[in-house]
Amino acid sequence: MPTIVIIGAGFGGLRAARALAGERARVILIDRRNHHLFQPLLYQVATAGLEPDQIAKPVRAILRGQRNLEFRMLDAHSVDLVARVVQTSGGPAAYDYLVLAPGGETDYFALEGVTRHAFGLKDVGEAVAIRNHVLSCFERAMLEQDPDIRRALLTILIVGGGPTGVEMAGALSELIRLVLVKDYPALDLAEVRVVLLEALDRILIGMPAGLSRDAQRRLEAKGVEVRLEAHVEDYDGAQARLAGGEAIPASTMIWAAGAKAAALAGRIGAQVGRQGRIPVEATLQLPGHPEVYVIGDASYLEAEGRPLPMMAPVAIQMADTAVANIRRQMRGGSPIPFRYRDPGSLATIGRNAAVAYIRGLGFRGFPAWVVWLVVHLIQLIGFRNRLMVLINWAWDYLFYDRGVRLITRE
């Protein structure tokens, strides 16, 4: 019976593991965390809208009952492609087929100060750290007598105008202007700044220009300052320095400007390309190693002359193709090439406001917001998570309140 090792329990790895249920094979799923995380809603944990356990679920609970699968909570350190062995923190794991889906991590573009002082947003720990930090800054601002220090405490910089940055900016602005304004009535809202910094000439570069402009207008209407062609050169925890010499005093910087493949991608002895991603064949196989498949953020493959984005739909579709190809190989067949079907793009700006581009059609406002809500609820794993998220959203919508305004030690 062949052994199939899957590294990573993100969107791609989990999809591959579940797709192999019932297969005459031994499946070993390896991840350093014991849970699957729905990353698209991490920003809502960071902005006190949701609890971490509402967007995460234990891997063992998800795969309970899948008899051919074994989950191991381990760090995967490297892969010996010749010996067909994965080296982990718990010892070696031999494989006949390998699905490499380690995901991605924040790319700080070698900016040392930013790496040290800015917040990324890739896991639960980072989201909770942002929530704790932002709320702590408001507490400190309540007691601060120096107006310059107080304004810096109340200034939040978000770097990167993609969907994550846009959604974070909109959610923070609403948290401050609809909720925290009631918690801190003595604070002057005019001193609070949420600033979105984008290096390109428009936000949401993956959407048509009209939708980008609409998103920018809606953010600005919510009090977000949108700065285009703003290149961050350094950040020391107290102020950001932009290209051209401008300095912005700010106690908080959230970095949503880039992603790269997880470090494991560079430790398997294969060639790596842009963003540390591994170039693969059209079948998703590693060149020279037909038993190895690389999917999701760690995989580099172009479609229509452009690299496929590091997004969940890509990882999920790649997982389906990888599993189909492994089945073909086990039965003596030939792998088929991967074909990506773009489901479209969505970004919410806040209450009743979103932009969407699906199958060549762009729409905005309340209809796009409803689509965003439905899509994210459907994609969440577990009925309990869907129910709890829906209840939290309804409470926030009806009462303009977010219950998770807790400063914790997590």
N, C-alpha and C positions, 0 to 999 in steps of 0.2 A: 504494500500500500504506500503510495507516494506521500511525502511530507511537504506541505505548503506552509511556508513561514510568511507572515504578514507583519511588517514593521509599521506601527502607527495605527491608532484607533480614532483617527479623525474621520472626516467625511468619506474619503476614499478607502482607507483601510477597513473601516467598519462596514462599508457597503460590500467590499470584497469578501469579508468574513461571512456576512449573512448570506451572500449569494452562493457560497460554497456549502451551505447546509444541505445535508443529504448526499453529498458527493462521497464517493469511495476514496477518501483521502484523509490524512491526519492534518488538521489545520492548527497552527500555533500562531496566536496573535500576541504581539509584544508591544507594550507601551509603557512609558515611565510613569504615566498617571493611571489611576484605576477608573477613570470616568471618560465618557465622551462629552465634548463641550460644543455647544451651538454658538460658535464665535460671532455670527452676525448680530447677536443681541448682547454681546459683552459690554458695549457702550452703555446699555441701560442699567447694568450692574454698577458701572462707574458713575452714573448720574442718579443713583438712589432710586431707580424705578423698579428694579427686580432684585431678588436674592440670587446668589450663585447657584443654589440647588434647583432653581426653576429653569435654568438653561443648561443643566448638566445632568447626566444619569450614569450610574455605575455600569461599567462595561459588562460585568458579570450578570447584572440584572437584565441588560438588553439581550444578551446571548444565552440566557438561561434556557436549558432544554436542547441546545444544539450539541448533540452528542459527539460529533466528530471534531469539536473545537476545544482547545485548551488556551486559556488566557494566562499570560505571565506578565506581572508588573515589574518590568526590568528596564534598565537603560541599555539601548543597543549602541555599542561603542564603535564597531567597525564590521566590515564584511570581507571575508576571504573568498574572492570569486573563484579561485582555482579549486580550493578545497570544498567549496559550497558550504561554508559555515558562517553563521552570524556570531560575533563575539559580544556577549552581554555582561552586565554586572553580576549575573547569576551563573555564568559559565557559557560554553558554546552551545549553539543550536544549529544542527545540521539540517539542510533542506534539499529537496529535489527541485522545487520551484520557489522563487522568492518574489514577493510583491513589496516593493519599497515605497512606502507612503508616509514618510516622517513629517510631512507638513512643512510649514515655513516659520520664520521668525522675523522680528523687526530688523530692518536694515537702516542703520544710523549713518551710513555713508562715511564711515571712518572719522566722524566728528567726535573727538574724544570728550569734550565737555558735554555735548548732547547725550552721548552714550552714558555718561556718569550721572547726569542730573535730570534728564527728561524721562517721562513715563512712556513706556510702550503700551500696547493694548492687544496682547496675544493670548493671555491666560487669565484665569480667575484671580490669581494673586495680584496681577497688575491692575485689574479692574477695581478690586477692593482697595488697593493702595491709592488709586486716584480718588475714589470716594472719600477715604479717610483724610487724604491730604487737602482736598478742596474744602471739606467741612471744617477741618482744623484751621485752615487759612481764614475762614469767616469768623471762627471763634477768636482767633488772635487779632483780627482786624477790629473786633468789637472793643478790645482793650487798648489798641494802639493809638497813641496821641500824636505821633509824627505823621502828617498827612501823606508824605512821600512814601513812607514805608507801608502805610495803610493802603494806598492805591496799588502798590506793587503786590500786596497780599491779595487784592481783589482783581488782579489781572490774570487771565488765563489765556495762554497762547496754544493754539491747536495748529500743528504744522502738517499740511497735506490736504488738498481739496478734493480727494476722492470720496467715495461713498462713506467710508469710516469717518473721515474728518468732518464732512458735512453733517452727518447724523449726530456726531458728538457735539459739534458746535450748536446745532439746533436744540438738542436735549439739554445741554448745560444752560443755554440762555433761558429755556422755559423753567428749568429747575430754579434758577436764580430769580427770575422776574415773576413767577407765579407761586412759588413755594417759599423759598428762602426769604423773600421780602417780608413774609409774615412772621418768620422765625426771628428775623433781625430788623425790627422796625426802626431802630436807632441808626442803622447804616444808611448812608446816602447812595442810592442806586446809581447816581451819576458817576460815582467813583468806580463802579464795577465795569470791567471790560472783558468781553469774550472776543478774541481776535483770531480769525482764520487766515493763516499764511499759506499761499499757494505760489510755487515757483513758476508755473506756466501762466499763460495769458487768460485762462478761465478755469473755473472749477468743473468737476465732473467731466473730465476730458473724454471719457468713453461714451458720452451721450451727445446728441446733436446740440449745436450752439444755442439754439432757442431754449432748450430745456435747462442748459447751464445758466443762461441769463435769468430764467425764471427762478431757479433755485437760489441764485445770488440775491435777487430782489426779495425773496421771501425770508432769507436769512437776515438781511439788513433790516427788514421790517420787524424782526424779532430782537433787534438790538445787537446783532453780531457785526463786527467790523470785518469786512472781507478785503484782504490785501493781496492783489495779484502781482505776479512777477517779483515776489518777495523771497529772496534767497537767504536762508539762515546759514550763517557761517560759524556761530559758536553760541553756547549758552553755559553760564556758570552757576545756575541755580538762583541767581538774583536778577540777571538781565540777559536778554538775547541780543546778539549783534547780527545785523543784516548786512548783505553786500552793499557797499556804498557807505558804510560806517554808521548807519542809524542804530541806536540802542533803544530797546524797549524794556523798561524795568518790569519784571514779572516773576512771581514766586512759583508759577506753575507753567510747565510746558508739556503738552501731550503730543507725542510724535506719531503721526499717521501718514508719513510721507513715503514710506517704502517698505518692501518686504523682500526677503531672500529665502532660498531653500534652507532647511534646517542643517546644522553643522554636519550631521551624519552623511549628507550627500557628498561632502568633500573627503570622506574617510573610507570610501569603498574601492579606491584605486581606479576609478573611472574618470574620464575627462569631464570637466565642469565648464559651463558657459556663463552667460549673463545671469546675474543674481545668484550665482552659485548653483544653478540648476543643471541637471544632467541631460544632455542631448540624447534622445531616444529615436529608434526607428519608427516608421509609421504604425507599426504594430504595437508600439509601446515597449518593445524589448530593448534591453541594453545591447548596443553593438558588440558583437563577439560573444555574447552570453545570452542565448535564446531562452534560457530558463529563468532569467531575471527580468521582471517588469518594474518600471518606475512610473508612478502615477502621481497626480496632484501637483502641489507646489514644487516638489523636487524635480519634476519632469519638464524638460524643455522640448516643445514641439511647435512648429509653425503651421498656421492655417491661413491661406490667402496672403502669404508673405509677412504675416505678423505672428509673434509668439502668442500662444494661448494664455489667457489671463490666469493669475493665481487666485482662483475663485472656487467655491464649493461645487457649482454645477459641473465644472471641468473635471474635478476629482471624482465625482460620482459617476459621470459617464465613462471616464477612463477605467474605473474599477469594473464596470460592467464588461467593457471590452477585454480587459486583462483576464478576468475570470473566464470569459468565453474562449479566449485563446488558450488558456491553460487546459481547459476541457478538451479543446481540439487537439492539443499536443498529446495529452494523455491517451487519446483515442487514435493517434497516428495521423491526425489531420494537420493542415497548415494554418497558421494564424492569419487573421484578417486585419486590415488597417483600421485605425481609429478614425471615426468621423464625428466631429463635434457639432451638436445642434444647439445653437445659442438660444437659451430661454428668454433672453432679454435682461435689462438692467433696471434696478429699483433703488431709490434713495428717498428716505423720509426726512423732512426738514423740521417736523414737529407736528403739533396738533392740527389735524385736518389738512395737512400740507405734505405733498410728496411729488416726485417726478418719476416717470416710468417710460421706458422705451422697449417695446415688445414687438418683435416681428415687423420692424419697420414703422411701427405706429408709436407716436409720442403722445403722452397725456400727462396731466398735472393736476394739482389741487386735491380736492376731496376724493374723486374717483381713484386717483393714483394711490392715495393714502389707504383707502379701503383694500385695494389690491395688495398693497404692501402688508397690511395686517393679516389678510387671509393667507398669503403665501408663507409668511413666517410662522404662523400658527400651525399650518399643515406640515411644515418641515421640521418642527420641533419633535423630538423623540419622546414618546410616553404621554398617555392621556392625562396623568397628574400634572405634568409640566405644562401641557397646553391649557388645562383648566386654571392653574394658578396664574399663569401669565395673562390669560384673558381676564381674570378677576382683578389683577393688579392694573391692567390697562383701563378697565372699566372704572375702577375706583379713581384713578388719576384723571380720567376724562370727565367724570361727573363732579368730583369734589376738588379738583386742582390741588391734589395732595399726593406726596410720595412717602410711603411709610418706612422706607429703608434708609432714613437719614441717620445712620448709626456710625459713630466713630469707634472702630473695633481694633483689636490687636492682631487681626489676621494678616 
